[in-house]
Amino acid sequence: MRISGVDYILYTKKDLLDFFDAFELKLKDIWKEFYKESDFEEDVYNVFYAADKITFEEMEQQGFFLNGHHEGPFYIIFDALYAETERQITLVLPAQRETSAFCERIFQLVNEVCCGGSGN
C-alpha cells in the first residue's frame, strides 16, 4: 500500500486567506464541487482536497492514488511562519507531475496562485 504522495515545495508572498481564496476559485475549474478537510496548528494550515468525500475516505485507507479518471486527492501544507516575507507551501500530489496530466495541472494551478499576478 502506498501511503505517501510526491512532495513539491513552492513559495509565496501571499497570506493564507488570499492564497486559499484564489486557489479554491481556480480549483472549481477542475472540480465544480470538491471535498476538503483542514486543520490549523501552530501557524501551519493543512488541507486535503478530493473530488468527493468517498475519494477522501479511500485515501485515508489506501494513501494517495489516482482513480480511473486519472485524478486523485492531494494535500497542501501552508506554513505562514516560514520567513518574514514569504510563506512555504508544500503540495503533496498522488503521482509525479511528469507522469500525470492531473498532477501537472494541480501543480501549475498552485504555482500560478503562488507566483502569478501582482503581489508576489
NORRA-V892215 format. One record per residue. N is the residue number from 1. RES is the residue in three letters. PSI is psi as a letter, one per 20 degrees, with the letter a starting at -180 (999 if undefined). D_CENTER is the distance of its C-alpha to the mean C-alpha in whole Angstrom. Layout:
n=N res=RES psi=PSI d_center=D_CENTER
n=N res=RES psi=PSI d_center=D_CENTER
This chain:
n=1 res=MET psi=p d_center=22
n=2 res=ARG psi=o d_center=18
n=3 res=ILE psi=g d_center=16
n=4 res=SER psi=q d_center=14
n=5 res=GLY psi=a d_center=11
n=6 res=VAL psi=p d_center=11
n=7 res=ASP psi=p d_center=10
n=8 res=TYR psi=p d_center=10
n=9 res=ILE psi=p d_center=11
n=10 res=LEU psi=r d_center=11
n=11 res=TYR psi=q d_center=13
n=12 res=THR psi=q d_center=14
n=13 res=LYS psi=i d_center=17
n=14 res=LYS psi=q d_center=15
n=15 res=ASP psi=r d_center=16
n=16 res=LEU psi=g d_center=13
n=17 res=LEU psi=g d_center=14
n=18 res=ASP psi=g d_center=15
n=19 res=PHE psi=g d_center=11
n=20 res=PHE psi=h d_center=10
n=21 res=ASP psi=g d_center=13
n=22 res=ALA psi=g d_center=12
n=23 res=PHE psi=g d_center=9
n=24 res=GLU psi=h d_center=10
n=25 res=LEU psi=g d_center=13
n=26 res=LYS psi=h d_center=12
n=27 res=LEU psi=h d_center=10
n=28 res=LYS psi=i d_center=13
n=29 res=ASP psi=h d_center=14
n=30 res=ILE psi=g d_center=13
n=31 res=TRP psi=o d_center=13
n=32 res=LYS psi=g d_center=16
n=33 res=GLU psi=q d_center=15
n=34 res=PHE psi=r d_center=12
n=35 res=TYR psi=p d_center=12
n=36 res=LYS psi=q d_center=10
n=37 res=GLU psi=p d_center=12
n=38 res=SER psi=q d_center=11
n=39 res=ASP psi=q d_center=14
n=40 res=PHE psi=o d_center=15
n=41 res=GLU psi=p d_center=17
n=42 res=GLU psi=l d_center=19
n=43 res=ASP psi=j d_center=17
n=44 res=VAL psi=p d_center=14
n=45 res=TYR psi=p d_center=11
n=46 res=ASN psi=p d_center=9
n=47 res=VAL psi=p d_center=7
n=48 res=PHE psi=p d_center=7
n=49 res=TYR psi=q d_center=7
n=50 res=ALA psi=r d_center=10
n=51 res=ALA psi=h d_center=12
n=52 res=ASP psi=r d_center=15
n=53 res=LYS psi=h d_center=16
n=54 res=ILE psi=g d_center=18
n=55 res=THR psi=g d_center=15
n=56 res=PHE psi=g d_center=13
n=57 res=GLU psi=h d_center=17
n=58 res=GLU psi=h d_center=17
n=59 res=MET psi=h d_center=14
n=60 res=GLU psi=h d_center=16
n=61 res=GLN psi=h d_center=19
n=62 res=GLN psi=i d_center=18
n=63 res=GLY psi=a d_center=15
n=64 res=PHE psi=q d_center=12
n=65 res=PHE psi=r d_center=14
n=66 res=LEU psi=p d_center=15
n=67 res=ASN psi=a d_center=17
n=68 res=GLY psi=i d_center=20
n=69 res=HIS psi=j d_center=18
n=70 res=HIS psi=k d_center=16
n=71 res=GLU psi=r d_center=13
n=72 res=GLY psi=r d_center=11
n=73 res=PRO psi=q d_center=9
n=74 res=PHE psi=r d_center=5
n=75 res=TYR psi=p d_center=4
n=76 res=ILE psi=p d_center=4
n=77 res=ILE psi=o d_center=8
n=78 res=PHE psi=o d_center=9
n=79 res=ASP psi=o d_center=13
n=80 res=ALA psi=i d_center=15
n=81 res=LEU psi=j d_center=18
n=82 res=TYR psi=g d_center=17
n=83 res=ALA psi=r d_center=20
n=84 res=GLU psi=h d_center=22
n=85 res=THR psi=i d_center=21
n=86 res=GLU psi=q d_center=18
n=87 res=ARG psi=q d_center=15
n=88 res=GLN psi=p d_center=12
n=89 res=ILE psi=p d_center=9
n=90 res=THR psi=p d_center=8
n=91 res=LEU psi=p d_center=5
n=92 res=VAL psi=o d_center=6
n=93 res=LEU psi=q d_center=7
n=94 res=PRO psi=i d_center=10
n=95 res=ALA psi=r d_center=13
n=96 res=GLN psi=q d_center=14
n=97 res=ARG psi=h d_center=13
n=98 res=GLU psi=i d_center=17
n=99 res=THR psi=i d_center=17
n=100 res=SER psi=o d_center=15
n=101 res=ALA psi=h d_center=15
n=102 res=PHE psi=g d_center=12
n=103 res=CYS psi=h d_center=10
n=104 res=GLU psi=g d_center=12
n=105 res=ARG psi=g d_center=11
n=106 res=ILE psi=g d_center=7
n=107 res=PHE psi=g d_center=8
n=108 res=GLN psi=h d_center=11
n=109 res=LEU psi=g d_center=9
n=110 res=VAL psi=g d_center=7
n=111 res=ASN psi=g d_center=10
n=112 res=GLU psi=g d_center=12
n=113 res=VAL psi=g d_center=11
n=114 res=CYS psi=g d_center=12
n=115 res=CYS psi=i d_center=15
n=116 res=GLY psi=q d_center=16
n=117 res=GLY psi=a d_center=19
n=118 res=SER psi=r d_center=21
n=119 res=GLY psi=j d_center=20
n=120 res=ASN psi=999 d_center=19
